[in-house]
Each structure stands twice: as structure tokens, then as C-alpha cells.
Amino acid sequence: MLRYESVNRIRFQSQVVIHVAATLRLGCLCPQATNPLYFYQRFWNSEVAFQYRCMIEHDKIMRQKVQRLMKEPPADYTIAAHLLSVKDPATGKPLTPRQLRAEIAIFMAAGFETTSHAITWCLAVLAAHQDIQQKVLEELTAEGLAP
């Protein structure tokens, strides 16, 4: 049985992951706008250097994703397909690869956060209600989805 302490640990770990992701991505952008020496701090500040490397790696991964999407468009019902079909109302042109990267990154971050919170909440509620937890286990077992 899942205990309340386990759910709290899982919830804390998911919050840490969210915080680290937000700090690495968003924290890298804000200092660049407010501190003119931020770019040079990576040479003497190990935390800034780490954030810079993370941002470079994130941008590389997102560029690869956008290139793959543009080469092989996904099914029409996906968010990515919708983003590929969006046109700028002022110019009538599709989104640039840079704009696509930004939009996809936002959906990934938002989807990760909401999904982790929903899962954490479900686990907390199940831990608080042992009878419901047992019913869920029985249903999963009946479907062959539990050991």
C-alpha cells in the first residue's frame, strides 16, 4: 500500500524537478536582460556556467525537434501539427523555426507541470483512502496491468 509519507516524498521530488527546470531555463533568461555582465560571468561563476551549458543543450534539443517536425509533419490532431499550420496574421507567413521552438518549449513545460501535479494529487488522495486504493488495485489486476 502507498503510504502518505511516500506521496509527500514523490510530491516534493516533482516540485524539485519543476523548480530546477524553471530555474535553469527561466533563470537563465532574466539575468541576461538585467545584468550586462551576465554573459561574461560564465567564465568565473560555476553556477552561471552550468546554467549556460543547460540552456545551450536545451536549445540544441529543441532545434532538433523542430527540424524533425518540419521534415516529417505529425498527425493533424496534434498540437505540433497545429503550430506548423499557424500563420502570422500580419504577414501571412508560418512561424519561424525560432518561434516554433519557443512555442513547443512552452507546451512541454506546461504539460510536464500540470501532469506531475495531477499525478501527485491522485497519489495523495489514494494514499488517504485505502479502500479506494484497494479498488483501483483490483481493477488494474483484473485488466492485467498490475503485478
N, C-alpha and C positions, 0 to 999 in steps of 0.2 A: 504494500500500500504506500502511496505517496504521502509523505508527511508534510506538515505546514512549513517546517524548517527548510526542507528541500525546495519547496516552491519559493520561499524567500530568497534562498541562495541562487536559484535559477533566475528569479526576477532581478536580483542585484547584478548578476553576470550580464544579463541582457541590457540593463541600463548602462553598465560599464562599456559594453561594446558600442552602444549608441553614442555615449559621451565621447569615446575615443574617436569614432568615425566623424562625429561633428567637429571635434576639436582639430583633428588632422586636416579636414577639408575646409571648414568654415574659418577655423582659427588661422589658417594659412592666408586666407584672403584678406581678412580685416587688417592685420598688421601691415600688409603691403600698402594699403591705402592710407594708413595713418602714420607710418614710420618710414621716412625716406631712406633710412639706413638698413631697413629690414633685409633687403636683398643681400647686403654685404655681411650681415650677422651670421649667415650660414657658415662663414669661414672661421668664426671663433666661438659660436654658440652651438653646442651639440644638439640641443633640443630643436633649434631652428633648422639646423642641417637635416635632422631626421624628418621634420615636417616637410621640408622642401623635397627630400627624396620621395616621401609618400605622395606628395602632390604630383611630382613628375611621373611616378609609377601609375597613379590613378588616371592621369591624362593619357598615358600610353595605352592602358587597358580600354579606356573609353574610345579612343581613336580607332582601335582595332574593332571594337563592337560596331561603331558607326560604319566603318568600311565594309564589314561583313554584312550589315543590314542593307547597305546601298547596293552591294553586289547581288545578294540573294534576298529580295524583299520577303518579309514574313507574311503569314496569312492575313487577310483583310480585317479580321475581327480583333487583331492585337493593337495595343497602344502604339507599338513601334511602327506598324503599318500606317496608322493614323498620322503619326508625326511625319512620316515620309511624304504623305499626301498634303500636308498643310502648306498653304500658300500665304505669303506676306500680303495683307490686304492693300498696302500702299504700292508695292511693286509688282505683285502677282507672281513673284519668284518663290520657289520652295526654300525651306530652311537650309542654311549653310551647314556644312559638317560641324562647325563650332557650335552653332545654335542647337543642332541635334544632340551633340554631346551633352550640353548643359541641360536640355530637357530630359534626356534619358537618365542622367545622373540624379535629377530631382525625383523622378518617379522611382528609381531604385532606392534612394534614401527614404522617401516617404513610405514606400511599400514595406521596406525592412522594418521600420519603426512601428508601423501600425500592426503588422503581422506579429512581431515579437511581443507587443503589448497584449494583443488578443490571446495569444497562446499562454502568456504568463497569467492573465486573468482567468482563463479556463482552468489552468492547473491549480490556481489558488482556490477557486470555487470547488473543484473536485476534491481537493485536499480537505476542505472544510465540511464536505458532505460525503461521508464514507459510503452511505447507501447508494447514492448516485454513481459514485466511483465504481462500485461493485457491478451495477447495471451496465455501465459503459464497458467494463472488462468482459462481462458475459456476452454482450453484443459483438464485441471485437473478436472474441474467441469463436463465436458461432459463425462468423464470416471468415475465419481462418487468418485474422490479422493480428492475433496476439499469441504469444508462446504458450 
